[in-house]
Amino acid sequence: LELGEDVVVAASPFGRALSLSGGMLSQVEWDKASQRPKMVKTDAPIGYGASGGGIFSLATGRLLAIVEGYRTAKVDFEVQEENYSFDVPMPGETFAAPSAKVRHFLQSKGFGRLLARNPATEGGLAHAAGR
């Protein structure tokens, strides 16, 4: 993970159509003891319901992190003496769990089997058929 690395965030807010946005890694926080990244931020804008989406390297296509959440700003306004407000995601405040942290968590909780690659499914149908 490198600061300034170009990324794409792919998510499916509320299980709906695919949402894509681009940006860069704006912060990487490292765990001094394990030497693994423990948190990343991106400036890629995401919408509500996009938590759980993936942050991918634009250069390699590798999954770098999984969106955990984002910070919002509350906007208040008045229309004909009625008060309204809404929350707006703040640019650069999308927090994510690095894929190394997710892998470590799964392994430490006994779910390492979810990370195992299945040779029968790699390479598509031709590989599975023995061709």
C-alpha positions as CSV (number, residue, x, y, z in Angstrom):
1,L,0.0,0.0,0.0
2,E,1.4,3.4,-1.0
3,L,0.1,6.8,-0.4
4,G,-1.2,8.4,-3.6
5,E,-1.8,5.0,-5.2
6,D,-4.7,5.2,-7.7
7,V,-7.7,3.1,-6.6
8,V,-11.2,2.2,-7.7
9,V,-13.9,1.5,-5.2
10,A,-16.5,-1.0,-6.3
11,A,-19.7,-1.5,-4.2
12,S,-23.3,-2.4,-4.5
13,P,-25.1,0.0,-2.2
14,F,-28.1,-1.7,-0.6
15,G,-27.7,-4.6,-3.0
16,R,-28.5,-2.4,-6.0
17,A,-26.6,-1.7,-9.2
18,L,-22.8,-1.6,-9.2
19,S,-21.3,1.7,-8.0
20,L,-17.8,2.7,-9.1
21,S,-15.7,5.6,-8.0
22,G,-12.1,6.5,-8.4
23,G,-9.5,8.2,-6.2
24,M,-6.3,7.5,-4.4
25,L,-5.1,6.1,-1.1
26,S,-4.9,9.2,1.1
27,Q,-3.7,7.6,4.4
28,V,-2.2,4.3,5.5
29,E,-1.9,3.6,9.2
30,W,0.6,0.8,10.0
31,D,0.6,-1.5,13.1
32,K,4.1,-1.1,14.5
33,A,4.1,-4.6,16.2
34,S,2.9,-6.7,13.2
35,Q,4.2,-4.4,10.4
36,R,0.8,-4.8,8.7
37,P,-1.5,-2.0,7.6
38,K,-4.3,-1.6,10.1
39,M,-6.4,1.1,8.4
40,V,-6.5,3.0,5.1
41,K,-8.4,6.0,3.9
42,T,-9.2,6.9,0.3
43,D,-10.5,10.2,-1.2
44,A,-12.7,8.2,-3.6
45,P,-16.3,9.3,-2.9
46,I,-18.8,6.6,-2.0
47,G,-22.5,6.7,-1.3
48,Y,-24.7,5.4,1.5
49,G,-24.8,1.6,1.7
50,A,-21.4,1.1,0.1
51,S,-19.8,-0.3,3.2
52,G,-18.4,-3.7,2.4
53,G,-17.3,-2.7,-1.1
54,G,-13.8,-3.3,-2.3
55,I,-11.0,-0.8,-2.8
56,F,-8.9,-2.1,-5.8
57,S,-5.5,-1.0,-7.1
58,L,-6.0,0.6,-10.5
59,A,-2.6,-0.5,-11.6
60,T,-2.8,-4.2,-10.6
61,G,-6.5,-4.9,-9.9
62,R,-5.6,-6.4,-6.5
63,L,-8.0,-6.0,-3.6
64,L,-6.4,-3.6,-1.2
65,A,-9.1,-3.0,1.4
66,I,-12.8,-3.4,2.3
67,V,-14.8,-0.2,3.0
68,E,-15.8,-0.1,6.7
69,G,-17.4,3.4,6.7
70,Y,-17.1,7.1,6.1
71,R,-17.5,10.4,7.9
72,T,-20.3,12.7,7.0
73,A,-21.1,16.3,7.5
74,K,-24.6,17.4,8.4
75,V,-26.1,20.1,6.2
76,D,-29.1,22.1,7.6
77,F,-31.3,24.4,5.6
78,E,-34.7,26.0,5.8
79,V,-37.5,26.2,3.2
80,Q,-40.6,28.2,3.9
81,E,-40.1,28.0,7.6
82,E,-39.5,24.3,7.6
83,N,-36.1,22.9,8.7
84,Y,-34.4,20.1,6.7
85,S,-31.1,18.4,7.1
86,F,-29.1,15.7,5.4
87,D,-25.7,14.0,5.8
88,V,-23.1,14.3,3.0
89,P,-20.1,11.9,2.8
90,M,-16.9,13.9,3.4
91,P,-14.2,13.5,0.7
92,G,-11.1,11.8,2.0
93,E,-12.9,10.3,4.9
94,T,-13.7,6.8,3.6
95,F,-12.2,4.3,6.1
96,A,-11.3,0.7,5.1
97,A,-9.9,-2.5,6.5
98,P,-6.7,-3.5,4.6
99,S,-7.0,-6.9,2.9
100,A,-4.0,-8.2,5.0
101,K,-5.9,-7.3,8.2
102,V,-9.0,-9.1,6.9
103,R,-6.9,-12.2,6.0
104,H,-5.3,-12.2,9.4
105,F,-8.6,-11.9,11.2
106,L,-10.1,-14.8,9.2
107,Q,-7.1,-17.0,9.9
108,S,-7.0,-16.2,13.6
109,K,-10.7,-17.0,14.0
110,G,-10.4,-20.4,12.3
111,F,-11.8,-19.3,8.9
112,G,-8.6,-19.7,6.9
113,R,-10.3,-22.2,4.6
114,L,-12.2,-19.2,3.1
115,L,-8.9,-17.9,1.8
116,A,-7.7,-21.1,0.2
117,R,-7.6,-21.1,-3.6
118,N,-9.5,-23.8,-5.4
119,P,-7.5,-25.1,-8.3
120,A,-10.6,-26.6,-9.9
121,T,-12.2,-23.2,-10.3
122,E,-9.1,-21.3,-11.4
123,G,-8.6,-21.0,-15.1
124,G,-12.3,-21.2,-16.0
125,L,-14.3,-24.1,-17.5
126,A,-11.5,-25.4,-19.7
127,H,-9.3,-26.1,-16.6
128,A,-12.2,-27.7,-14.7
129,A,-12.9,-30.0,-17.7
130,G,-9.2,-31.1,-17.7
131,R,-8.4,-29.4,-21.0
